[in-house]
Amino acid sequence: DADVTQTPRNRITKTGKRIMLECSQTKGHDRMYWYRQDPGLGLRLIYYSFDVKDINKGEISDGYSVSRQAQAKFSLSLESAIPNQTALYFCATSDPGQGGGYTFGSGTRLTVV
Amino acid sequence: AQSVTQLGSHVSVSEGALVLLRCNYSSSVPPYLFWYVQYPNQGLQLLLKYTTGATLVKGINGFEAEFKKSETSFHLTKPSAHMSDAAEYFCAVSDGRSEKLTFGTGTRLTIIP
């Protein structure tokens, strides 16, 4: 099994729908992150969590919410999806003291029509 | 605030030729610097990282990078390109404390047979 698992791998949804992207990890790390990737823009941080009770907004959190259900699970929700949220979404974990040595999931490709 | 600039969104090199991917950073504190690689339909994989100490860092698959503080650069090199090196490469910076990564916009490397 992968260290970081994201579900679903691909999703097409309609404008206005609520959708949840799920992430689970077996690394035992406290720190988890959600990024989105857009062509030509690289990866941008949406939300991050340093433990179950510590959740923080990233640079592009508007339109998104998160839930840290357990150390191993970190979900990203789009409350009312819009077309410009079409992107590739990545979950990642990190080990404290590594300064950014992330382990990434394989990504969720989301299309909002 | 930190930022990363990757010069060249697309780079093409012949098989066996030198690979050079450029990355310049901006940071108000001593940076931690990273190179990640993304193969098609996959997540990002850590190639190498610089935190402290030796400024020439060796990574996986024959890649290396040199931290040059005076030039605020962290360019990625490989002496001889292989077809399997075709991928997208991302440079990233963190402040070493928060572990949040700021990514560049990526460079797509194409290998010409």
Contacts between the chains, C-beta under 8 A, distances in Angstrom:
chain1	res1	chain2	res2	distance
A	4	B	43	7.6
A	31	B	99	6.4
A	33	B	100	7.6
A	33	B	101	7.9
A	35	B	103	7.8
A	40	B	9	6.8
A	40	B	105	6.0
A	40	B	106	7.9
A	41	B	105	6.1
A	42	B	90	6.3
A	42	B	103	4.3
A	42	B	104	5.6
A	42	B	105	4.3
A	42	B	106	5.3
A	43	B	44	7.7
A	43	B	90	6.9
A	43	B	101	7.8
A	43	B	103	4.3
A	44	B	103	7.6
A	45	B	100	6.2
A	45	B	101	7.5
A	45	B	102	7.9
A	48	B	100	6.3
A	58	B	100	7.5
A	90	B	43	6.0
A	90	B	44	7.1
A	92	B	44	7.9
A	94	B	99	5.3
A	96	B	99	7.3
A	98	B	99	7.2
A	99	B	32	4.0
A	99	B	49	7.4
A	99	B	51	5.3
A	99	B	94	5.6
A	99	B	96	4.4
A	99	B	99	6.0
A	100	B	32	5.5
A	100	B	34	5.7
A	100	B	49	7.2
A	100	B	92	6.6
A	100	B	94	3.8
A	100	B	96	7.7
A	100	B	99	5.3
A	100	B	100	7.6
A	100	B	101	4.7
A	101	B	34	7.4
A	101	B	46	5.9
A	101	B	49	6.0
A	102	B	36	8.0
A	102	B	44	7.4
A	102	B	46	7.1
A	102	B	101	6.6
A	104	B	43	3.6
A	104	B	44	4.6
A	104	B	45	7.4
A	105	B	43	5.5
A	106	B	41	7.8
A	106	B	42	6.0
A	106	B	43	4.7
A	107	B	42	7.7
A	107	B	43	5.5
